[in-house]
Amino acid sequence: MKYAAIDVGLKRIGLAVSDGRVVFPKDAILRKNRNQAAKEVDAFLKEWNIQKLVVGVPIGGASEDEMRRRIEHFVSLLDFSADVIYQDEYGSSIEAKERMAGVVRQKKDGKIDSIAAQIILERYLS
């Protein structure tokens, strides 16, 4: 089975893929608007023939309801009819920054977002 994870942010969407064993981060999508981002995520899911989508959502915290609503709305824009699983993303961005410490400078190119998506998918698969 082919899996993908997305880490939905306001500026970038991190992406990761897996065959169920190894998880690879992919290039993030720079988000100009919801529709453009949804089209690019759809293209990614089709290109990789994804059968299950894991979406990071924050569990706990003051903004949980608002962020879940925004993320679920974004997912509803996707043309994806297979399984969608929501996975706790708490701390994934912090862990991603720790993994990348000394490897890349903290640029806003989406690498951290895709590493966060990788962490979300690793958590789901473990």
DSSP file (Angstrom, degrees, kcal/mol; ACC not computed):
  #  RESIDUE AA STRUCTURE BP1 BP2  ACC     N-H-->O    O-->H-N    N-H-->O    O-->H-N    TCO  KAPPA ALPHA  PHI   PSI    X-CA   Y-CA   Z-CA
    1    1 A M              0   0    0      0, 0.0     2,-0.5     0, 0.0    49,-0.1   0.000 360.0 360.0 360.0 142.3    0.0    0.0    0.0
    2    2 A K        -     0   0    0     47,-0.3    49,-2.7    18,-0.1    50,-1.3  -0.883 360.0-169.9-103.8 128.5    1.2    3.5   -0.8
    3    3 A Y  E     -Ab  18  52A   0     15,-2.8    15,-2.1    -2,-0.5     2,-0.3  -0.801   7.8-171.5-113.5 153.1    0.8    6.2    1.9
    4    4 A A  E     -Ab  17  53A   0     48,-1.9    50,-3.2    -2,-0.3     2,-0.4  -0.981   5.9-158.4-137.2 153.0    1.2    9.9    1.9
    5    5 A A  E     -Ab  16  54A   0     11,-2.3    11,-1.7    -2,-0.3     2,-0.4  -0.980   3.8-162.1-127.9 145.3    1.2   12.5    4.7
    6    6 A I  E     -Ab  15  55A   0     48,-2.1    50,-2.3    -2,-0.4     2,-0.6  -0.985  11.0-158.3-126.4 141.5    0.5   16.2    4.5
    7    7 A D  E     -A   14   0A   0      7,-2.0     7,-2.1    -2,-0.4     2,-0.5  -0.916  24.1-150.8-113.8  98.8    1.4   18.8    7.1
    8    8 A V  E     +A   13   0A   0     -2,-0.6     2,-0.3    48,-0.4     5,-0.2  -0.595  24.6 165.3 -81.9 120.6   -1.0   21.6    6.2
    9    9 A G        -     0   0    0      3,-1.2    -2,-0.0    -2,-0.5   104,-0.0  -0.762  48.7-109.5-124.1 173.9    0.2   25.1    7.1
   10   10 A L  S    S+     0   0    0     -2,-0.3     3,-0.1     1,-0.1    -1,-0.0   0.768 116.7  21.9 -75.5 -25.5   -0.9   28.6    6.1
   11   11 A K  S    S+     0   0    0      1,-0.3    20,-2.9    19,-0.1     2,-0.3   0.702 130.2  20.5-112.7 -29.7    2.2   29.2    3.9
   12   12 A R  E     - C   0  30A   0     18,-0.2    -3,-1.2    -5,-0.1     2,-0.5  -0.970  57.0-145.0-142.0 154.6    3.5   25.7    3.0
   13   13 A I  E     -AC   8  29A   0     16,-2.3    16,-2.4    -2,-0.3    -5,-0.2  -0.969  21.8-144.7-122.1 113.7    2.2   22.1    2.9
   14   14 A G  E     -A    7   0A   0     -7,-2.1    -7,-2.0    -2,-0.5     2,-0.4  -0.518  17.1-159.9 -77.0 145.0    4.8   19.5    3.8
   15   15 A L  E     +AC   6  26A   0     11,-0.6    11,-2.7    -9,-0.2     2,-0.3  -0.959  15.7 170.2-129.4 143.6    4.6   16.2    1.9
   16   16 A A  E     -AC   5  25A   0    -11,-1.7   -11,-2.3    -2,-0.4     2,-0.3  -0.986  11.4-160.3-147.1 152.0    5.9   12.7    2.6
   17   17 A V  E     +AC   4  24A   0      7,-2.5     7,-3.0    -2,-0.3     2,-0.3  -0.912   8.9 179.6-130.8 158.6    5.4    9.3    1.0
   18   18 A S  E     -AC   3  23A   0    -15,-2.1   -15,-2.8    -2,-0.3     5,-0.2  -0.993  34.4-146.9-155.8 152.4    5.8    5.7    2.1
   19   19 A D  S    S-     0   0    0      3,-0.9     4,-0.1    -2,-0.3   -15,-0.0   0.265  74.3 -87.6 -96.3   7.4    5.5    2.1    0.9
   20   20 A G  S    S+     0   0    0      2,-0.3     3,-0.1   -17,-0.1   -18,-0.1   0.240 122.5  53.3 103.4 -11.0    4.6    1.1    4.5
   21   21 A R  S    S+     0   0    0      1,-0.4     2,-0.4     0, 0.0    -3,-0.0   0.727 107.5  31.3-116.5 -57.8    8.2    0.6    5.5
   22   22 A V        -     0   0    0      2,-0.0    -3,-0.9     0, 0.0     2,-0.5  -0.875  67.5-149.0-110.9 139.0   10.4    3.6    4.7
   23   23 A V  E     -C   18   0A   0     -2,-0.4    -5,-0.2    -5,-0.2    95,-0.1  -0.919  11.9-168.4-111.4 130.3    9.1    7.2    4.8
   24   24 A F  E     -C   17   0A   0     -7,-3.0    -7,-2.5    -2,-0.5     2,-0.2  -0.960  17.7-133.2-118.6 129.6   10.6    9.8    2.5
   25   25 A P  E     -C   16   0A   0      0, 0.0    -9,-0.3     0, 0.0     2,-0.2  -0.548  25.7-161.4 -73.2 147.7   10.0   13.6    2.7
   26   26 A K  E     -C   15   0A   0    -11,-2.7   -11,-0.6    -2,-0.2    92,-0.1  -0.741  36.4 -66.4-121.1 171.7    9.1   15.2   -0.7
   27   27 A D  E     -     0   0A   0     -2,-0.2    83,-0.1   -13,-0.1    -1,-0.1  -0.370  57.3-121.0 -62.2 134.1    9.3   18.8   -1.8
   28   28 A A  E     -     0   0A   0     81,-0.3     2,-0.5   -14,-0.1   -14,-0.2  -0.285  18.9-116.5 -72.3 160.0    6.7   21.0    0.0
   29   29 A I  E     -C   13   0A   0    -16,-2.4   -16,-2.3    81,-0.1     2,-0.6  -0.879  20.6-136.5 -98.3 125.6    4.0   22.9   -1.8
   30   30 A L  E     -C   12   0A   0     -2,-0.5     2,-0.7   -18,-0.2   -18,-0.2  -0.742  24.9-134.9 -82.5 124.4    4.2   26.7   -1.4
   31   31 A R        +     0   0    0    -20,-2.9     3,-0.1    -2,-0.6    -1,-0.0  -0.714  38.8 161.4 -93.1 115.0    0.7   27.8   -0.8
   32   32 A K  S    S-     0   0    0     -2,-0.7     2,-0.3     1,-0.5    -1,-0.2   0.823  77.2 -18.9 -92.2 -42.9   -0.6   30.9   -2.7
   33   33 A N  S  > S-     0   0    0      1,-0.1     4,-2.3   -22,-0.0    -1,-0.5  -0.954  71.4 -97.3-155.3 169.7   -4.2   30.1   -2.0
   34   34 A R  H  > S+     0   0    0     -2,-0.3     4,-2.8     1,-0.2     5,-0.2   0.906 118.3  48.3 -59.4 -46.5   -6.4   27.1   -1.0
   35   35 A N  H  > S+     0   0    0      2,-0.2     4,-2.3     1,-0.2    -1,-0.2   0.915 112.6  47.3 -66.4 -43.1   -7.5   26.1   -4.5
   36   36 A Q  H  > S+     0   0    0      2,-0.2     4,-2.1     1,-0.2    -1,-0.2   0.933 114.8  47.4 -61.1 -45.7   -4.0   26.2   -6.0
   37   37 A A  H  X S+     0   0    0     -4,-2.3     4,-2.5     1,-0.2    -2,-0.2   0.905 110.9  51.0 -64.0 -42.1   -2.6   24.2   -3.0
   38   38 A A  H  X S+     0   0    0     -4,-2.8     4,-2.7     1,-0.2    41,-0.2   0.904 109.6  50.7 -62.9 -41.2   -5.4   21.6   -3.3
   39   39 A K  H  X S+     0   0    0     -4,-2.3     4,-2.3     2,-0.2    -1,-0.2   0.908 111.6  47.8 -62.7 -41.5   -4.8   21.2   -7.0
   40   40 A E  H  X S+     0   0    0     -4,-2.1     4,-2.1     2,-0.2    -2,-0.2   0.886 111.8  48.9 -68.7 -37.9   -1.1   20.6   -6.4
   41   41 A V  H  X S+     0   0    0     -4,-2.5     4,-2.7     2,-0.2    -2,-0.2   0.924 110.7  51.8 -65.2 -43.2   -1.7   18.1   -3.5
   42   42 A D  H  X S+     0   0    0     -4,-2.7     4,-2.4     1,-0.2     5,-0.2   0.928 109.6  49.2 -56.4 -46.4   -4.2   16.3   -5.8
   43   43 A A  H  X S+     0   0    0     -4,-2.3     4,-2.8     1,-0.2    -1,-0.2   0.901 111.3  49.9 -61.3 -41.3   -1.5   16.1   -8.6
   44   44 A F  H  X S+     0   0    0     -4,-2.1     4,-2.1     2,-0.2    -2,-0.2   0.929 110.5  49.1 -61.7 -47.0    1.0   14.8   -6.0
   45   45 A L  H  <>S+     0   0    0     -4,-2.7     5,-2.3     1,-0.2     4,-0.3   0.885 114.8  44.9 -62.8 -39.4   -1.4   12.1   -4.8
   46   46 A K  H ><5S+     0   0    0     -4,-2.4     3,-1.1    -5,-0.2    -2,-0.2   0.923 110.3  54.0 -69.1 -44.8   -2.2   11.0   -8.3
   47   47 A E  H 3<5S+     0   0    0     -4,-2.8    -2,-0.2     1,-0.3    -1,-0.2   0.880 115.8  38.9 -57.4 -40.1    1.4   11.0   -9.4
   48   48 A W  T 3<5S-     0   0    0     -4,-2.1    -1,-0.3    -5,-0.2    -2,-0.2   0.405 106.0-127.3 -93.1   1.9    2.4    8.7   -6.5
   49   49 A N  T < 5 -     0   0    0     -3,-1.1   -47,-0.3    -4,-0.3    -3,-0.2   0.927  36.4-162.9  52.9  51.1   -0.8    6.6   -6.7
   50   50 A I      < -     0   0    0     -5,-2.3   -47,-0.2     1,-0.1    -1,-0.2  -0.439  23.0-177.3 -74.0 135.3   -1.5    7.1   -3.0
   51   51 A Q  S    S+     0   0    0    -49,-2.7    32,-0.8     1,-0.3     2,-0.3   0.591  72.1  29.8-106.7 -17.6   -4.0    4.7   -1.4
   52   52 A K  E     -bd   3  83A   0    -50,-1.3   -48,-1.9    30,-0.2     2,-0.5  -0.973  66.8-155.2-147.2 130.8   -4.1    6.2    2.1
   53   53 A L  E     -bd   4  84A   0     30,-2.7    32,-3.1    -2,-0.3     2,-0.5  -0.919   3.7-161.6-110.2 126.3   -3.7    9.8    3.1
   54   54 A V  E     -bd   5  85A   0    -50,-3.2   -48,-2.1    -2,-0.5     2,-0.5  -0.929  10.2-164.6-107.6 124.5   -2.5   10.7    6.6
   55   55 A V  E     -bd   6  86A   0     30,-3.2    32,-2.7    -2,-0.5     2,-0.3  -0.934  16.0-129.6-116.3 126.8   -3.2   14.3    7.6
   56   56 A G  E     + d   0  87A   0    -50,-2.3   -48,-0.4    -2,-0.5    32,-0.2  -0.567  30.0 174.6 -75.5 132.2   -1.5   16.0   10.6
   57   57 A V  E     - d   0  88A   0     30,-2.5    32,-2.2    -2,-0.3     2,-0.4  -0.994  33.8-113.7-133.9 143.1   -3.9   17.8   13.1
   58   58 A P        -     0   0    0      0, 0.0     2,-0.5     0, 0.0    10,-0.1  -0.628  27.2-158.2 -77.3 129.4   -2.9   19.4   16.4
   59   59 A I        +     0   0    0     -2,-0.4     2,-0.0     9,-0.0    31,-0.0  -0.933  60.9   5.0-107.7 126.0   -4.5   17.6   19.3
   60   60 A G  S    S+     0   0    0     -2,-0.5     3,-0.2     1,-0.2     2,-0.0  -0.089  83.1  93.3  87.4 166.6   -4.8   19.7   22.5
   61   61 A G  S >  S-     0   0    0      1,-0.1     3,-1.1     2,-0.1     4,-0.3  -0.078  86.0 -75.1  93.2 163.0   -4.0   23.4   22.9
   62   62 A A  T 3  S+     0   0    0      1,-0.2     3,-0.3     2,-0.1     4,-0.2   0.784 126.9  45.5 -68.4 -29.5   -6.1   26.5   22.6
   63   63 A S  T 3> S+     0   0    0      1,-0.2     4,-2.8    -3,-0.2     5,-0.3   0.258  76.8 110.9-101.3  14.0   -6.4   26.5   18.8
   64   64 A E  H <> S+     0   0    0     -3,-1.1     4,-2.8     1,-0.2     5,-0.2   0.920  79.6  45.7 -55.2 -50.0   -7.2   22.8   18.3
   65   65 A D  H  > S+     0   0    0     -3,-0.3     4,-2.3    -4,-0.3    -1,-0.2   0.918 115.4  46.3 -62.8 -44.8  -10.8   23.3   17.1
   66   66 A E  H  > S+     0   0    0     -4,-0.2     4,-2.2     2,-0.2    -1,-0.2   0.927 115.4  45.5 -64.1 -45.9   -9.9   26.2   14.7
   67   67 A M  H  X S+     0   0    0     -4,-2.8     4,-2.7     2,-0.2     5,-0.2   0.908 112.3  51.2 -66.4 -41.1   -7.0   24.4   13.2
   68   68 A R  H  X S+     0   0    0     -4,-2.8     4,-2.9    -5,-0.3     5,-0.2   0.918 110.1  50.5 -61.1 -42.4   -8.9   21.1   12.8
   69   69 A R  H  X S+     0   0    0     -4,-2.3     4,-2.2    -5,-0.2    -2,-0.2   0.927 112.7  46.0 -61.4 -45.1  -11.7   23.0   11.1
   70   70 A R  H  X S+     0   0    0     -4,-2.2     4,-2.3     2,-0.2    -2,-0.2   0.914 115.0  46.7 -64.3 -42.9   -9.3   24.7    8.7
   71   71 A I  H  X S+     0   0    0     -4,-2.7     4,-2.5     2,-0.2    -2,-0.2   0.922 112.5  48.9 -67.5 -44.1   -7.4   21.4    7.9
   72   72 A E  H  X S+     0   0    0     -4,-2.9     4,-1.9    -5,-0.2    -1,-0.2   0.878 110.6  52.0 -63.8 -36.6  -10.6   19.4    7.4
   73   73 A H  H  X S+     0   0    0     -4,-2.2     4,-0.8    -5,-0.2    -1,-0.2   0.928 109.8  49.1 -63.3 -44.2  -11.9   22.2    5.1
   74   74 A F  H >< S+     0   0    0     -4,-2.3     3,-1.2     1,-0.2     4,-0.5   0.933 110.2  50.6 -60.6 -45.1   -8.7   22.0    3.1
   75   75 A V  H >< S+     0   0    0     -4,-2.5     3,-1.3     1,-0.3     5,-0.2   0.850 103.2  60.6 -61.6 -34.0   -9.0   18.1    2.8
   76   76 A S  H 3< S+     0   0    0     -4,-1.9    -1,-0.3     1,-0.3    -2,-0.2   0.730  97.7  59.9 -66.9 -19.9  -12.6   18.5    1.6
   77   77 A L  T << S+     0   0    0     -3,-1.2    -1,-0.3    -4,-0.8    -2,-0.2   0.645  87.4  98.3 -79.4 -15.1  -11.2   20.5   -1.4
   78   78 A L  S <  S-     0   0    0     -3,-1.3     2,-1.0    -4,-0.5   -39,-0.1  -0.438  74.3-136.1 -76.1 146.7   -9.1   17.5   -2.5
   79   79 A D        +     0   0    0    -41,-0.2     2,-0.4    -2,-0.1    -1,-0.1  -0.591  62.1 129.0 -96.3  67.9  -10.3   15.1   -5.2
   80   80 A F        +     0   0    0     -2,-1.0    -2,-0.1    -5,-0.2   -27,-0.0  -0.982  32.4 177.1-131.2 118.5   -9.2   12.1   -3.2
   81   81 A S        +     0   0    0     -2,-0.4     3,-0.1     2,-0.0    -1,-0.1   0.468  53.6  88.7-105.5  -2.0  -11.7    9.2   -2.6
   82   82 A A  S    S-     0   0    0      1,-0.2   -30,-0.2   -32,-0.1    -2,-0.1  -0.133  93.6 -50.6 -83.6-172.3   -9.5    6.8   -0.7
   83   83 A D  E     -d   52   0A   0    -32,-0.8   -30,-2.7     1,-0.0     2,-0.5  -0.319  47.9-163.0 -65.0 137.1   -9.0    6.6    3.1
   84   84 A V  E     -d   53   0A   0    -32,-0.2     2,-0.4    -3,-0.1   -30,-0.2  -0.994   7.4-170.0-120.1 125.1   -8.1    9.8    5.0
   85   85 A I  E     -d   54   0A   0    -32,-3.1   -30,-3.2    -2,-0.5     2,-0.5  -0.941  14.6-142.7-117.0 134.6   -6.7    9.4    8.5
   86   86 A Y  E     -d   55   0A   0     -2,-0.4     2,-0.4   -32,-0.2   -30,-0.2  -0.874  22.5-172.6 -99.1 127.5   -6.1   12.2   10.9
   87   87 A Q  E     -d   56   0A   0    -32,-2.7   -30,-2.5    -2,-0.5     2,-0.1  -0.944  31.6-103.0-123.7 138.6   -3.0   11.9   13.0
   88   88 A D  E     -d   57   0A   0     -2,-0.4    35,-0.1   -32,-0.2   -32,-0.1  -0.391  30.8-173.9 -59.4 128.2   -1.8   14.0   16.0
   89   89 A E    >   +     0   0    0    -32,-2.2     3,-2.7    -2,-0.1     4,-0.4   0.275  26.0 150.2-106.4   9.0    1.0   16.3   14.8
   90   90 A Y  T 3  S-     0   0    0    -33,-0.4    -2,-0.0     1,-0.3   -30,-0.0  -0.165  76.3  -3.0 -51.4 125.2    1.9   17.7   18.2
   91   91 A G  T 3> S+     0   0    0      1,-0.1     4,-2.6     3,-0.0    -1,-0.3   0.445  93.1 123.3  77.4   0.5    5.6   18.6   18.3
   92   92 A S  H <> S+     0   0    0     -3,-2.7     4,-2.3     1,-0.2    -2,-0.1   0.876  74.1  49.1 -65.8 -36.3    6.3   17.4   14.7
   93   93 A S  H  > S+     0   0    0     -4,-0.4     4,-2.2     2,-0.2    -1,-0.2   0.892 112.3  48.4 -69.2 -38.3    7.7   20.7   13.6
   94   94 A I  H  > S+     0   0    0      2,-0.2     4,-2.0     1,-0.2    -2,-0.2   0.931 113.1  47.5 -65.2 -45.0    9.9   21.0   16.6
   95   95 A E  H  X S+     0   0    0     -4,-2.6     4,-2.4     1,-0.2    -2,-0.2   0.883 110.0  53.8 -62.9 -38.2   11.2   17.5   16.1
   96   96 A A  H  X S+     0   0    0     -4,-2.3     4,-1.9     2,-0.2    -1,-0.2   0.918 108.0  49.3 -62.7 -43.5   11.7   18.3   12.4
   97   97 A K  H  X S+     0   0    0     -4,-2.2     4,-0.6     1,-0.2    -1,-0.2   0.885 110.9  50.8 -62.5 -38.4   13.9   21.3   13.3
   98   98 A E  H >< S+     0   0    0     -4,-2.0     3,-0.8     1,-0.2    -2,-0.2   0.907 109.3  50.3 -66.0 -41.1   15.9   19.2   15.7
   99   99 A R  H 3< S+     0   0    0     -4,-2.4    -1,-0.2     1,-0.2    -2,-0.2   0.859 115.0  44.0 -62.9 -34.7   16.4   16.5   13.0
  100  100 A M  H >X S+     0   0    0     -4,-1.9     3,-2.4    -5,-0.2     4,-1.7   0.458  80.6 131.3 -92.3  -1.2   17.6   19.2   10.6
  101  101 A A  T << S+     0   0    0     -3,-0.8     4,-0.1    -4,-0.6    -3,-0.1  -0.310  84.4   4.4 -56.9 126.5   19.8   21.1   13.1
  102  102 A G  T 34 S+     0   0    0      2,-0.4    -1,-0.3     1,-0.1     3,-0.1   0.300 119.0  80.6  82.0 -10.1   23.2   21.6   11.5
  103  103 A V  T <4 S+     0   0    0     -3,-2.4     2,-0.3     1,-0.4    -2,-0.2   0.885 103.5   6.2 -93.5 -49.5   22.1   20.1    8.2
  104  104 A V  S  < S-     0   0    0     -4,-1.7    -2,-0.4     3,-0.0    -1,-0.4  -0.963  77.9-110.4-132.3 151.5   20.2   23.0    6.6
  105  105 A R        -     0   0    0     -2,-0.3     2,-3.0    -3,-0.1    -4,-0.0  -0.477  50.0 -92.7 -73.5 154.8   19.8   26.6    7.7
  106  106 A Q        +     0   0    0     -2,-0.1     2,-0.1     2,-0.1    -1,-0.1  -0.355  66.4 163.5 -72.6  69.5   16.3   27.4    8.8
  107  107 A K        -     0   0    0     -2,-3.0     3,-0.4     1,-0.1     2,-0.4  -0.428  47.6-122.6 -82.4 162.7   15.1   28.6    5.4
  108  108 A K  S    S+     0   0    0      1,-0.2    -1,-0.1    -2,-0.1    -2,-0.1  -0.334  77.3 114.4-100.7  50.4   11.4   28.9    4.5
  109  109 A D  S    S-     0   0    0     -2,-0.4   -81,-0.3   -97,-0.0    -1,-0.2   0.417  89.7-104.9-100.9  -0.8   11.6   26.5    1.6
  110  110 A G  S  > S+     0   0    0     -3,-0.4     4,-2.4   -83,-0.1     5,-0.2   0.369  86.5 119.4  97.3  -5.6    9.4   23.8    3.1
  111  111 A K  H  > S+     0   0    0      1,-0.2     4,-2.3     2,-0.2     5,-0.2   0.926  80.5  47.5 -60.0 -43.6   12.1   21.3    4.0
  112  112 A I  H  > S+     0   0    0     -5,-0.3     4,-2.3     1,-0.2    -1,-0.2   0.897 110.6  53.0 -63.1 -39.5   11.1   21.5    7.7
  113  113 A D  H  > S+     0   0    0      1,-0.2     4,-1.9     2,-0.2   -99,-0.2   0.893 110.8  46.3 -63.6 -39.9    7.4   21.1    6.7
  114  114 A S  H  X S+     0   0    0     -4,-2.4     4,-2.2     2,-0.2    -1,-0.2   0.850 110.4  52.1 -73.7 -33.3    8.1   18.0    4.7
  115  115 A I  H  X S+     0   0    0     -4,-2.3     4,-2.3    -5,-0.2    -2,-0.2   0.891 108.6  52.6 -65.7 -37.5   10.2   16.5    7.5
  116  116 A A  H  X S+     0   0    0     -4,-2.3     4,-2.4     2,-0.2    -2,-0.2   0.911 108.7  49.7 -61.9 -41.6    7.2   17.2    9.8
  117  117 A A  H  X S+     0   0    0     -4,-1.9     4,-2.3     1,-0.2    -2,-0.2   0.890 108.8  53.2 -62.9 -38.4    5.0   15.3    7.4
  118  118 A Q  H  X S+     0   0    0     -4,-2.2     4,-2.5  -103,-0.2    -2,-0.2   0.920 109.4  48.2 -60.6 -44.1    7.6   12.5    7.4
  119  119 A I  H  X S+     0   0    0     -4,-2.3     4,-2.5     2,-0.2    -2,-0.2   0.904 110.0  52.2 -64.0 -42.3    7.3   12.4   11.3
  120  120 A I  H  X S+     0   0    0     -4,-2.4     4,-1.9     1,-0.2    -1,-0.2   0.916 112.5  45.0 -60.1 -43.9    3.5   12.4   11.1
  121  121 A L  H  X S+     0   0    0     -4,-2.3     4,-2.5     2,-0.2    -2,-0.2   0.885 110.9  53.0 -70.4 -38.4    3.6    9.4    8.7
  122  122 A E  H  X S+     0   0    0     -4,-2.5     4,-1.4     1,-0.2    -2,-0.2   0.909 109.0  50.7 -61.1 -41.1    6.2    7.6   10.8
  123  123 A R  H  < S+     0   0    0     -4,-2.5    -2,-0.2     1,-0.2     3,-0.2   0.919 111.1  48.2 -62.3 -43.3    4.0    8.0   13.9
  124  124 A Y  H  < S+     0   0    0     -4,-1.9    -2,-0.2     1,-0.2    -1,-0.2   0.924 113.5  46.5 -63.2 -44.0    1.0    6.6   12.0
  125  125 A L  H  <        0   0    0     -4,-2.5    -1,-0.2     1,-0.2    -2,-0.2   0.698 360.0 360.0 -74.8 -18.8    2.9    3.6   10.7
  126  126 A S     <        0   0    0     -4,-1.4    -1,-0.2    -3,-0.2    -2,-0.2   0.488 360.0 360.0 -84.9 360.0    4.5    2.7   14.0
